[in-house]
Amino acid sequence: MSYRLYVRPTPPFADADQDPHAQMFNWVLHDASGDIQAHGTGDSRVNIEQTLGQNALDNVLLIGLIPGEEALFCLADIPARQTRFIQQALPYAVEEQIAQDIDAVHLALGSHTDQGFRVAAIDRGRMAQWMTLFSGWDHVQLDAIFADASLLPHTAGGWSICLDGDTAMMVSNRGEWLSMQSANLGMFVHTLAAPSAEEVVVEIPVTLYGTNAEFSLHQAGIGELEASGRLAVQQEIIELMPLELLAYAHHHHLCEPVNLCQGLFSVMSGKTSPLKPWKPLIAVAAVWFTIQVTLQAGMGFYYQDQAEALESNAMAIYREAFPTDRRTHAGNVRRVIEGQLRVAGTSGPEMGFITLMEYTGEQYARLPGSQSVNFNSVNYSRSRGELIVDVRADSYERLSALRNGLASKGLEAQIGSVVNESTGARGRLTVSGG
């Protein structure tokens, strides 16, 4: 079962480089179905690791949440579609939205919207400190780092606000997040209520999350929100702490946060490949395979050259013996020679007709349904060494089968003057010694 550990550092923030174990955290452990298996407030990293170890949990995915004011939300209007070109154009697309040297800022690319790509920008030095804080934990592996306010569940067409002590986390329906002092909610209400130039809005929906204690503590600011006349405020009570709301929204995909672990700070660069112990063996096997393929290819070319040389030699010898034969080639020379040897072994100058007639009669007897094949006349030309048979059959296929049978014996057999009739086909079969 896959577990997720949501961890949110609590103020005051310790120096991750000097003493990372001094930092305290609120945390929530989710199972694969999104149910809370354990949680804690104000615990140290050691205590959290001990809890995981006592429950025999390993390889838990760690999701670190940092204060929303640490990362700035930007929109990048980039027409490119390929990731490589988008990454190249990203610094130039958001440079004017960031009040510091763009070279000192880490940019993380989010999803694409109608307004452009959602981008999270954070000082590169601060990002390195957060990576140090969330890295190297026992029983877990770092999966993502998000700005905490970006995990608030979205409110369609409006804003979501979560009261968290002196801080109010906020996110708009387009994913823009920010954190501010809870006491300043009344000042921010005028910004929320201002409609854009392209739309006429009667009321802007606002979902306000908090515990009963938070609602009582910030009643004045809440009253200003509700008294504006332009905001439809709906209060949602949470039982324990805001982190549980953030974890719930992330697990159920009610938000679209931007993972800061990209590029130089990608968690993939720190993961150990399961194939690492086998890399030497894989390298040896790859070298052996390459050598084997090269050897087989070389032997194949060698034997191919040898075969072509033997064919050339065989044809050269055949041309010396039969200089006038232009129909024989390397593919049929063996069959032709075998036929000639058979004919030469069974016939002499006076037996040419008998020999050819013997072969023709043999193939006739082997025909299936030979009764449908009739010889009308038989002629023999001694000067040409040819047997000429006028033959009739119920189909041309019979004639073709007779010719092919004779050719298989090394004889030269041809069918000419074929006439197709209603009762079959007739033609002239010419047989010679090949």
C-alpha positions as a Markdown table, in Angstrom:
| # | Residue | x | y | z |
|---|---|---|---|---|
| 1 | Met | 0.0 | 0.0 | 0.0 |
| 2 | Ser | 1.3 | 3.5 | -0.9 |
| 3 | Tyr | 1.4 | 6.0 | 1.9 |
| 4 | Arg | 1.8 | 9.8 | 1.7 |
| 5 | Leu | 3.3 | 11.9 | 4.4 |
| 6 | Tyr | 2.3 | 15.6 | 4.3 |
| 7 | Val | 4.7 | 17.7 | 6.4 |
| 8 | Arg | 4.4 | 21.4 | 7.1 |
| 9 | Pro | 7.1 | 23.2 | 9.2 |
| 10 | Thr | 5.8 | 25.5 | 12.0 |
| 11 | Pro | 7.2 | 28.9 | 13.0 |
| 12 | Pro | 9.8 | 29.7 | 14.1 |
| 13 | Phe | 11.7 | 28.3 | 11.1 |
| 14 | Ala | 15.1 | 26.8 | 12.0 |
| 15 | Asp | 18.2 | 27.1 | 9.8 |
| 16 | Ala | 18.2 | 24.0 | 7.7 |
| 17 | Asp | 21.9 | 24.3 | 7.1 |
| 18 | Gln | 22.9 | 24.7 | 10.8 |
| 19 | Asp | 20.4 | 22.6 | 12.7 |
| 20 | Pro | 17.7 | 20.9 | 10.6 |
| 21 | His | 16.6 | 18.7 | 13.5 |
| 22 | Ala | 15.6 | 21.7 | 15.5 |
| 23 | Gln | 12.6 | 22.4 | 13.2 |
| 24 | Met | 9.1 | 21.4 | 14.3 |
| 25 | Phe | 6.4 | 20.1 | 12.0 |
| 26 | Asn | 2.7 | 19.5 | 11.7 |
| 27 | Trp | 2.1 | 16.3 | 9.8 |
| 28 | Val | -0.6 | 14.0 | 8.4 |
| 29 | Leu | -0.1 | 10.4 | 7.1 |
| 30 | His | -2.5 | 9.2 | 4.4 |
| 31 | Asp | -3.0 | 5.7 | 3.1 |
| 32 | Ala | -3.7 | 4.9 | -0.6 |
| 33 | Ser | -7.4 | 5.6 | -0.1 |
| 34 | Gly | -6.9 | 9.0 | 1.4 |
| 35 | Asp | -7.8 | 8.0 | 4.9 |
| 36 | Ile | -5.7 | 9.6 | 7.8 |
| 37 | Gln | -3.7 | 6.9 | 9.5 |
| 38 | Ala | -1.8 | 9.2 | 11.9 |
| 39 | His | -1.1 | 12.9 | 12.5 |
| 40 | Gly | 0.7 | 15.2 | 14.8 |
| 41 | Thr | 1.4 | 18.8 | 15.7 |
| 42 | Gly | 4.7 | 20.4 | 16.7 |
| 43 | Asp | 6.7 | 17.2 | 16.3 |
| 44 | Ser | 10.3 | 16.9 | 15.4 |
| 45 | Arg | 11.7 | 15.0 | 12.4 |
| 46 | Val | 13.0 | 12.3 | 14.8 |
| 47 | Asn | 9.6 | 11.7 | 16.3 |
| 48 | Ile | 7.9 | 11.4 | 12.9 |
| 49 | Glu | 10.6 | 9.0 | 11.7 |
| 50 | Gln | 10.1 | 6.9 | 14.8 |
| 51 | Thr | 6.4 | 6.7 | 14.2 |
| 52 | Leu | 6.9 | 5.4 | 10.7 |
| 53 | Gly | 9.5 | 2.9 | 11.9 |
| 54 | Gln | 7.2 | 1.6 | 14.7 |
| 55 | Asn | 4.5 | 1.0 | 12.1 |
| 56 | Ala | 6.9 | -0.8 | 9.7 |
| 57 | Leu | 6.3 | 1.8 | 7.0 |
| 58 | Asp | 9.0 | 2.3 | 4.4 |
| 59 | Asn | 9.3 | 4.2 | 1.1 |
| 60 | Val | 6.6 | 6.6 | 2.2 |
| 61 | Leu | 6.1 | 9.5 | -0.3 |
| 62 | Leu | 7.0 | 12.8 | 1.5 |
| 63 | Ile | 5.2 | 16.0 | 0.4 |
| 64 | Gly | 6.7 | 19.1 | 1.9 |
| 65 | Leu | 4.6 | 22.3 | 2.3 |
| 66 | Ile | 6.3 | 25.7 | 2.6 |
| 67 | Pro | 4.7 | 29.0 | 3.5 |
| 68 | Gly | 2.8 | 30.5 | 0.6 |
| 69 | Glu | 4.7 | 33.8 | 0.6 |
| 70 | Glu | 8.0 | 31.9 | -0.1 |
| 71 | Ala | 6.8 | 31.1 | -3.7 |
| 72 | Leu | 5.3 | 33.6 | -6.1 |
| 73 | Phe | 2.6 | 32.7 | -8.5 |
| 74 | Cys | 3.1 | 33.8 | -12.2 |
| 75 | Leu | 1.5 | 33.3 | -15.5 |
| 76 | Ala | 3.6 | 32.7 | -18.6 |
| 77 | Asp | 2.1 | 33.2 | -22.1 |
| 78 | Ile | 4.3 | 30.9 | -24.2 |
| 79 | Pro | 3.0 | 29.8 | -27.6 |
| 80 | Ala | 5.4 | 26.8 | -27.8 |
| 81 | Arg | 4.2 | 23.3 | -27.2 |
| 82 | Gln | 7.5 | 21.3 | -26.8 |
| 83 | Thr | 8.8 | 21.3 | -23.2 |
| 84 | Arg | 12.3 | 22.1 | -24.3 |
| 85 | Phe | 11.3 | 25.4 | -26.0 |
| 86 | Ile | 8.9 | 26.2 | -23.1 |
| 87 | Gln | 11.7 | 25.9 | -20.6 |
| 88 | Gln | 14.0 | 28.1 | -22.7 |
| 89 | Ala | 11.4 | 30.9 | -23.0 |
| 90 | Leu | 10.1 | 30.7 | -19.4 |
| 91 | Pro | 12.6 | 33.1 | -17.8 |
| 92 | Tyr | 11.8 | 35.8 | -20.4 |
| 93 | Ala | 8.0 | 35.3 | -20.1 |
| 94 | Val | 7.9 | 35.9 | -16.3 |
| 95 | Glu | 10.8 | 38.3 | -15.8 |
| 96 | Glu | 8.7 | 41.4 | -15.5 |
| 97 | Gln | 6.5 | 39.8 | -12.8 |
| 98 | Ile | 9.4 | 39.1 | -10.5 |
| 99 | Ala | 11.1 | 41.8 | -8.5 |
| 100 | Gln | 14.6 | 40.3 | -8.4 |
| 101 | Asp | 17.3 | 39.1 | -10.7 |
| 102 | Ile | 15.8 | 36.3 | -12.8 |
| 103 | Asp | 19.1 | 34.4 | -12.7 |
| 104 | Ala | 18.7 | 34.0 | -9.0 |
| 105 | Val | 15.2 | 32.6 | -9.2 |
| 106 | His | 14.1 | 29.0 | -9.5 |
| 107 | Leu | 11.1 | 28.6 | -11.8 |
| 108 | Ala | 8.8 | 25.6 | -11.7 |
| 109 | Leu | 6.3 | 25.0 | -14.6 |
| 110 | Gly | 2.7 | 24.0 | -13.8 |
| 111 | Ser | -0.3 | 23.2 | -15.9 |
| 112 | His | -1.5 | 25.2 | -18.9 |
| 113 | Thr | -4.6 | 27.3 | -18.7 |
| 114 | Asp | -6.4 | 29.7 | -21.1 |
| 115 | Gln | -4.3 | 32.6 | -19.7 |
| 116 | Gly | -1.0 | 30.7 | -20.1 |
| 117 | Phe | 1.2 | 28.4 | -18.1 |
| 118 | Arg | 1.0 | 28.5 | -14.3 |
| 119 | Val | 4.5 | 29.1 | -12.8 |
| 120 | Ala | 5.9 | 29.1 | -9.3 |
| 121 | Ala | 8.9 | 31.3 | -8.7 |
| 122 | Ile | 11.2 | 31.1 | -5.6 |
| 123 | Asp | 14.6 | 32.3 | -4.7 |
| 124 | Arg | 17.1 | 29.7 | -5.6 |
| 125 | Gly | 19.0 | 29.9 | -2.3 |
| 126 | Arg | 15.7 | 29.5 | -0.3 |
| 127 | Met | 14.7 | 26.6 | -2.4 |
| 128 | Ala | 18.0 | 24.9 | -1.7 |
| 129 | Gln | 17.4 | 25.3 | 2.1 |
| 130 | Trp | 13.9 | 23.8 | 1.8 |
| 131 | Met | 15.3 | 20.9 | -0.2 |
| 132 | Thr | 17.8 | 20.3 | 2.6 |
| 133 | Leu | 15.1 | 20.4 | 5.2 |
| 134 | Phe | 13.0 | 17.8 | 3.5 |
| 135 | Ser | 15.8 | 15.5 | 2.2 |
| 136 | Gly | 17.5 | 12.5 | 3.9 |
| 137 | Trp | 14.6 | 11.4 | 6.1 |
| 138 | Asp | 14.4 | 7.8 | 7.2 |
| 139 | His | 11.6 | 5.6 | 5.8 |
| 140 | Val | 10.5 | 8.2 | 3.3 |
| 141 | Gln | 11.5 | 9.6 | -0.1 |
| 142 | Leu | 10.8 | 13.2 | -1.2 |
| 143 | Asp | 8.1 | 13.4 | -3.8 |
| 144 | Ala | 7.2 | 17.1 | -4.0 |
| 145 | Ile | 7.4 | 20.5 | -2.4 |
| 146 | Phe | 4.4 | 22.9 | -2.7 |
| 147 | Ala | 3.5 | 26.3 | -1.5 |
| 148 | Asp | 0.9 | 25.5 | 1.3 |
| 149 | Ala | -1.7 | 27.9 | 0.0 |
| 150 | Ser | -1.7 | 26.3 | -3.4 |
| 151 | Leu | -3.2 | 23.2 | -2.0 |
| 152 | Leu | -6.5 | 24.8 | -0.9 |
| 153 | Pro | -9.5 | 23.4 | -2.7 |
| 154 | His | -10.7 | 25.7 | -5.4 |
| 155 | Thr | -14.0 | 27.6 | -5.3 |
| 156 | Ala | -15.6 | 27.9 | -8.8 |
| 157 | Gly | -15.5 | 31.4 | -10.0 |
| 158 | Gly | -14.2 | 32.8 | -6.7 |
| 159 | Trp | -11.7 | 32.5 | -3.9 |
| 160 | Ser | -10.9 | 30.1 | -1.1 |
| 161 | Ile | -9.6 | 31.4 | 2.2 |
| 162 | Cys | -8.3 | 29.3 | 5.2 |
| 163 | Leu | -7.7 | 30.9 | 8.6 |
| 164 | Asp | -4.5 | 29.6 | 10.2 |
| 165 | Gly | -3.7 | 31.6 | 13.3 |
| 166 | Asp | -2.2 | 35.0 | 12.3 |
| 167 | Thr | -2.1 | 33.9 | 8.7 |
| 168 | Ala | -4.8 | 33.6 | 6.1 |
| 169 | Met | -4.0 | 31.3 | 3.1 |
| 170 | Met | -5.8 | 32.3 | -0.1 |
| 171 | Val | -6.2 | 30.8 | -3.6 |
| 172 | Ser | -8.3 | 31.9 | -6.6 |
| 173 | Asn | -10.2 | 29.8 | -9.0 |
| 174 | Arg | -7.4 | 30.2 | -11.6 |
| 175 | Gly | -4.9 | 28.8 | -9.1 |
| 176 | Glu | -3.2 | 32.0 | -7.9 |
| 177 | Trp | -2.2 | 31.7 | -4.3 |
| 178 | Leu | -1.0 | 34.0 | -1.6 |
| 179 | Ser | -0.7 | 34.4 | 2.2 |
| 180 | Met | -1.4 | 37.5 | 4.2 |
| 181 | Gln | -2.1 | 38.5 | 7.8 |
| 182 | Ser | -5.5 | 37.5 | 9.0 |
| 183 | Ala | -6.1 | 41.0 | 10.4 |
| 184 | Asn | -5.8 | 42.4 | 6.9 |
| 185 | Leu | -8.8 | 40.5 | 5.4 |
| 186 | Gly | -10.9 | 43.7 | 5.6 |
| 187 | Met | -8.3 | 45.5 | 3.4 |
| 188 | Phe | -8.2 | 42.8 | 0.9 |
| 189 | Val | -12.0 | 42.6 | 0.4 |
| 190 | His | -12.0 | 45.5 | -2.0 |
| 191 | Thr | -9.5 | 43.7 | -4.3 |
| 192 | Leu | -11.6 | 40.6 | -4.2 |
| 193 | Ala | -14.8 | 42.5 | -5.1 |
| 194 | Ala | -13.4 | 44.4 | -8.1 |
| 195 | Pro | -14.6 | 42.7 | -11.3 |
| 196 | Ser | -12.5 | 42.6 | -14.4 |
| 197 | Ala | -13.3 | 45.0 | -17.3 |
| 198 | Glu | -14.6 | 42.1 | -19.5 |
| 199 | Glu | -17.2 | 40.7 | -17.1 |
| 200 | Val | -20.1 | 41.8 | -15.0 |
| 201 | Val | -20.2 | 39.9 | -11.7 |
| 202 | Val | -23.1 | 40.2 | -9.2 |
| 203 | Glu | -21.4 | 38.2 | -6.4 |
| 204 | Ile | -18.0 | 36.6 | -6.0 |
| 205 | Pro | -18.2 | 33.3 | -4.2 |
| 206 | Val | -15.8 | 33.0 | -1.3 |
| 207 | Thr | -15.3 | 29.8 | 0.8 |
| 208 | Leu | -13.9 | 30.5 | 4.2 |
| 209 | Tyr | -12.3 | 27.5 | 6.1 |
| 210 | Gly | -11.4 | 27.5 | 9.7 |
| 211 | Thr | -12.0 | 26.0 | 13.1 |
| 212 | Asn | -14.7 | 27.4 | 15.5 |
| 213 | Ala | -11.9 | 29.0 | 17.5 |
| 214 | Glu | -10.5 | 30.8 | 14.4 |
| 215 | Phe | -14.0 | 32.0 | 13.3 |
| 216 | Ser | -14.5 | 33.5 | 16.8 |
| 217 | Leu | -11.0 | 35.1 | 16.9 |
| 218 | His | -11.3 | 36.8 | 13.5 |
| 219 | Gln | -15.0 | 37.7 | 13.6 |
| 220 | Ala | -14.3 | 41.3 | 12.8 |
| 221 | Gly | -12.4 | 40.6 | 9.6 |
| 222 | Ile | -15.1 | 38.0 | 8.6 |
| 223 | Gly | -17.8 | 40.7 | 9.2 |
| 224 | Glu | -16.0 | 43.0 | 6.7 |
| 225 | Leu | -16.0 | 40.3 | 4.1 |
| 226 | Glu | -19.7 | 39.6 | 4.5 |
| 227 | Ala | -20.7 | 43.3 | 4.7 |
| 228 | Ser | -19.1 | 44.2 | 1.3 |
| 229 | Gly | -22.2 | 43.2 | -0.6 |
| 230 | Arg | -20.2 | 41.8 | -3.4 |
| 231 | Leu | -19.0 | 38.6 | -1.8 |
| 232 | Ala | -21.0 | 35.5 | -1.1 |
| 233 | Val | -19.2 | 34.1 | 1.9 |
| 234 | Gln | -19.7 | 30.5 | 2.9 |
| 235 | Gln | -18.1 | 29.2 | 6.1 |
| 236 | Glu | -16.7 | 25.7 | 6.3 |
| 237 | Ile | -15.7 | 24.4 | 9.7 |
| 238 | Ile | -12.6 | 22.2 | 9.9 |
| 239 | Glu | -12.1 | 20.0 | 12.9 |
| 240 | Leu | -8.4 | 19.9 | 13.7 |
| 241 | Met | -5.8 | 21.8 | 11.6 |
| 242 | Pro | -5.5 | 23.3 | 8.1 |
| 243 | Leu | -2.9 | 20.8 | 7.1 |
| 244 | Glu | -5.6 | 18.1 | 7.0 |
| 245 | Leu | -7.7 | 20.2 | 4.7 |
| 246 | Leu | -4.7 | 20.7 | 2.4 |
| 247 | Ala | -3.8 | 17.0 | 2.3 |
| 248 | Tyr | -7.4 | 16.1 | 1.6 |
| 249 | Ala | -7.7 | 18.6 | -1.3 |
| 250 | His | -4.4 | 17.3 | -2.8 |
| 251 | His | -5.3 | 13.6 | -2.5 |
| 252 | His | -8.8 | 14.2 | -4.2 |
| 253 | His | -7.4 | 16.5 | -6.9 |
| 254 | Leu | -9.4 | 19.6 | -5.7 |
| 255 | Cys | -6.4 | 21.8 | -6.4 |
| 256 | Glu | -3.7 | 22.4 | -9.0 |
| 257 | Pro | -0.4 | 23.1 | -7.1 |
| 258 | Val | 2.9 | 23.6 | -8.9 |
| 259 | Asn | 5.6 | 21.1 | -7.8 |
| 260 | Leu | 8.8 | 23.1 | -7.0 |
| 261 | Cys | 10.9 | 20.0 | -7.3 |
| 262 | Gln | 11.9 | 20.5 | -10.9 |
| 263 | Gly | 15.1 | 21.1 | -12.9 |
| 264 | Leu | 18.1 | 21.6 | -10.6 |
| 265 | Phe | 15.9 | 20.5 | -7.7 |
| 266 | Ser | 14.3 | 17.5 | -9.3 |
| 267 | Val | 13.8 | 14.7 | -6.8 |
| 268 | Met | 14.6 | 12.2 | -9.7 |
| 269 | Ser | 18.3 | 13.3 | -9.6 |
| 270 | Gly | 18.5 | 12.1 | -6.0 |
| 271 | Lys | 16.7 | 8.7 | -6.4 |
| 272 | Thr | 18.8 | 5.5 | -6.6 |
| 273 | Ser | 17.9 | 3.4 | -9.6 |
| 274 | Pro | 17.0 | -0.2 | -8.7 |
| 275 | Leu | 19.2 | -1.3 | -11.5 |
| 276 | Lys | 22.3 | 0.4 | -10.1 |
| 277 | Pro | 23.8 | -2.9 | -8.5 |
| 278 | Trp | 23.4 | -4.6 | -11.9 |
| 279 | Lys | 25.0 | -1.9 | -14.0 |
| 280 | Pro | 28.4 | -3.7 | -14.3 |
| 281 | Leu | 26.8 | -6.9 | -15.4 |
| 282 | Ile | 24.5 | -5.1 | -17.8 |
| 283 | Ala | 27.6 | -3.3 | -19.3 |
| 284 | Val | 29.4 | -6.7 | -19.7 |
| 285 | Ala | 26.3 | -8.2 | -21.3 |
| 286 | Ala | 26.0 | -5.3 | -23.7 |
| 287 | Val | 29.6 | -5.5 | -24.8 |
| 288 | Trp | 29.3 | -9.3 | -25.3 |
| 289 | Phe | 26.1 | -8.8 | -27.3 |
| 290 | Thr | 27.7 | -6.2 | -29.5 |
| 291 | Ile | 30.7 | -8.5 | -30.1 |
| 292 | Gln | 28.4 | -11.5 | -30.9 |
| 293 | Val | 26.3 | -9.5 | -33.3 |
| 294 | Thr | 29.4 | -8.1 | -35.1 |
| 295 | Leu | 30.9 | -11.6 | -35.3 |
| 296 | Gln | 27.7 | -13.1 | -36.7 |
| 297 | Ala | 27.4 | -10.3 | -39.2 |
| 298 | Gly | 31.0 | -10.7 | -40.3 |
| 299 | Met | 30.5 | -14.5 | -40.8 |
| 300 | Gly | 27.3 | -13.9 | -42.7 |
| 301 | Phe | 29.1 | -11.6 | -45.2 |
| 302 | Tyr | 32.0 | -14.1 | -45.4 |
| 303 | Tyr | 29.8 | -17.0 | -46.3 |
| 304 | Gln | 27.8 | -14.9 | -48.7 |
| 305 | Asp | 31.0 | -14.0 | -50.6 |
| 306 | Gln | 32.0 | -17.7 | -50.6 |
| 307 | Ala | 28.6 | -18.8 | -52.0 |
| 308 | Glu | 28.7 | -16.1 | -54.7 |
| 309 | Ala | 32.2 | -17.3 | -55.7 |
| 310 | Leu | 31.1 | -20.9 | -55.9 |
| 311 | Glu | 28.1 | -20.0 | -58.1 |
| 312 | Ser | 30.4 | -17.9 | -60.4 |
| 313 | Asn | 32.8 | -20.9 | -60.7 |
| 314 | Ala | 30.0 | -23.3 | -61.4 |
| 315 | Met | 28.5 | -21.2 | -64.1 |
| 316 | Ala | 31.9 | -20.6 | -65.7 |
| 317 | Ile | 32.4 | -24.4 | -66.0 |
| 318 | Tyr | 28.9 | -24.8 | -67.4 |
| 319 | Arg | 29.5 | -22.1 | -70.0 |
| 320 | Glu | 32.6 | -23.9 | -71.2 |
| 321 | Ala | 30.6 | -27.1 | -71.7 |
| 322 | Phe | 27.5 | -25.4 | -73.1 |
| 323 | Pro | 28.5 | -22.1 | -74.6 |
| 324 | Thr | 25.2 | -21.6 | -76.6 |
| 325 | Asp | 22.9 | -22.1 | -73.6 |
| 326 | Arg | 21.7 | -18.7 | -72.4 |
| 327 | Arg | 18.6 | -19.9 | -70.5 |
| 328 | Thr | 20.4 | -21.6 | -67.6 |
| 329 | His | 21.5 | -19.6 | -64.6 |
| 330 | Ala | 22.8 | -20.2 | -61.1 |
| 331 | Gly | 19.3 | -20.9 | -59.8 |
| 332 | Asn | 18.4 | -23.7 | -62.1 |
| 333 | Val | 21.8 | -25.1 | -63.3 |
| 334 | Arg | 21.6 | -28.1 | -61.0 |
| 335 | Arg | 18.2 | -29.1 | -62.2 |
| 336 | Val | 19.2 | -28.7 | -65.9 |
| 337 | Ile | 22.4 | -30.7 | -65.5 |
| 338 | Glu | 20.6 | -33.5 | -63.6 |
| 339 | Gly | 18.0 | -33.7 | -66.4 |
| 340 | Gln | 20.7 | -33.8 | -69.0 |
| 341 | Leu | 22.6 | -36.5 | -67.2 |
| 342 | Arg | 19.4 | -38.6 | -66.9 |
| 343 | Val | 18.6 | -38.2 | -70.6 |
| 344 | Ala | 22.2 | -38.9 | -71.6 |
| 345 | Gly | 22.3 | -42.0 | -69.4 |
| 346 | Thr | 19.1 | -43.5 | -70.8 |
| 347 | Ser | 19.3 | -42.5 | -74.4 |
| 348 | Gly | 21.6 | -42.6 | -77.3 |
| 349 | Pro | 21.4 | -41.1 | -80.8 |
| 350 | Glu | 19.0 | -43.9 | -81.9 |
| 351 | Met | 16.9 | -43.9 | -78.7 |
| 352 | Gly | 16.0 | -40.2 | -78.6 |
| 353 | Phe | 12.3 | -40.7 | -79.5 |
| 354 | Ile | 11.9 | -43.7 | -77.2 |
| 355 | Thr | 13.4 | -41.9 | -74.3 |
| 356 | Leu | 11.4 | -38.8 | -74.7 |
| 357 | Met | 8.2 | -40.9 | -75.2 |
| 358 | Glu | 9.1 | -42.8 | -72.1 |
| 359 | Tyr | 9.3 | -39.7 | -69.9 |
| 360 | Thr | 6.1 | -38.3 | -71.4 |
| 361 | Gly | 4.2 | -41.5 | -70.8 |
| 362 | Glu | 5.5 | -41.6 | -67.3 |
| 363 | Gln | 4.2 | -38.1 | -66.5 |
| 364 | Tyr | 0.9 | -38.9 | -68.3 |
| 365 | Ala | 0.4 | -41.9 | -66.0 |
| 366 | Arg | 1.0 | -39.8 | -62.9 |
| 367 | Leu | -1.7 | -37.2 | -63.8 |
| 368 | Pro | -4.8 | -37.3 | -61.6 |
| 369 | Gly | -7.7 | -38.1 | -63.9 |
| 370 | Ser | -5.4 | -39.0 | -66.8 |
| 371 | Gln | -8.4 | -40.4 | -68.7 |
| 372 | Ser | -9.4 | -36.8 | -69.5 |
| 373 | Val | -6.1 | -36.2 | -71.3 |
| 374 | Asn | -5.8 | -37.6 | -74.9 |
| 375 | Phe | -2.8 | -37.6 | -77.3 |
| 376 | Asn | -4.2 | -36.9 | -80.8 |
| 377 | Ser | -0.9 | -37.2 | -82.6 |
| 378 | Val | 2.8 | -37.8 | -81.8 |
| 379 | Asn | 5.7 | -36.5 | -84.0 |
| 380 | Tyr | 9.5 | -36.7 | -83.5 |
| 381 | Ser | 12.2 | -34.5 | -85.1 |
| 382 | Arg | 15.5 | -36.2 | -85.0 |
| 383 | Ser | 17.4 | -33.1 | -86.3 |
| 384 | Arg | 16.0 | -31.0 | -83.4 |
| 385 | Gly | 15.7 | -33.8 | -80.9 |
| 386 | Glu | 12.1 | -32.8 | -80.1 |
| 387 | Leu | 9.0 | -34.8 | -79.4 |
| 388 | Ile | 5.8 | -33.0 | -80.5 |
| 389 | Val | 2.5 | -34.1 | -79.2 |
| 390 | Asp | -0.9 | -32.8 | -80.1 |
| 391 | Val | -2.8 | -33.2 | -76.8 |
| 392 | Arg | -6.4 | -32.5 | -75.6 |
| 393 | Ala | -7.5 | -32.2 | -72.0 |
| 394 | Asp | -10.6 | -31.2 | -70.1 |
| 395 | Ser | -8.8 | -28.1 | -68.8 |
| 396 | Tyr | -5.6 | -26.1 | -69.4 |
| 397 | Glu | -4.5 | -27.1 | -65.8 |
| 398 | Arg | -4.1 | -30.7 | -67.0 |
| 399 | Leu | -1.8 | -29.6 | -69.8 |
| 400 | Ser | 0.2 | -27.4 | -67.5 |
| 401 | Ala | 0.6 | -30.2 | -64.9 |
| 402 | Leu | 1.9 | -32.5 | -67.7 |
| 403 | Arg | 4.5 | -29.9 | -68.8 |
| 404 | Asn | 5.6 | -29.2 | -65.2 |
| 405 | Gly | 6.1 | -32.9 | -64.6 |
| 406 | Leu | 8.4 | -33.2 | -67.5 |
| 407 | Ala | 10.3 | -30.0 | -66.5 |
| 408 | Ser | 10.8 | -31.5 | -63.0 |
| 409 | Lys | 12.8 | -34.3 | -64.7 |
| 410 | Gly | 15.2 | -31.9 | -66.3 |
| 411 | Leu | 13.5 | -31.9 | -69.7 |
| 412 | Glu | 12.6 | -28.9 | -71.7 |
| 413 | Ala | 8.8 | -28.8 | -72.1 |
| 414 | Gln | 6.7 | -26.1 | -73.7 |
| 415 | Ile | 3.0 | -25.8 | -74.6 |
| 416 | Gly | 2.1 | -23.8 | -77.7 |
| 417 | Ser | -0.9 | -23.2 | -79.9 |
| 418 | Val | -3.3 | -23.5 | -77.0 |
| 419 | Val | -7.0 | -23.3 | -77.9 |
| 420 | Asn | -9.7 | -23.1 | -75.3 |
| 421 | Glu | -12.9 | -24.9 | -76.3 |
| 422 | Ser | -16.2 | -25.5 | -74.6 |
| 423 | Thr | -15.2 | -29.1 | -73.8 |
| 424 | Gly | -11.6 | -28.3 | -72.6 |
| 425 | Ala | -8.3 | -27.2 | -74.1 |
| 426 | Arg | -6.0 | -28.5 | -76.7 |
| 427 | Gly | -2.4 | -27.5 | -77.6 |
| 428 | Arg | 1.0 | -28.6 | -78.8 |
| 429 | Leu | 3.4 | -30.1 | -76.3 |
| 430 | Thr | 7.1 | -29.9 | -77.3 |
| 431 | Val | 9.5 | -32.0 | -75.3 |
| 432 | Ser | 13.3 | -32.0 | -75.7 |
| 433 | Gly | 16.3 | -33.1 | -73.7 |
| 434 | Gly | 16.8 | -29.6 | -72.0 |
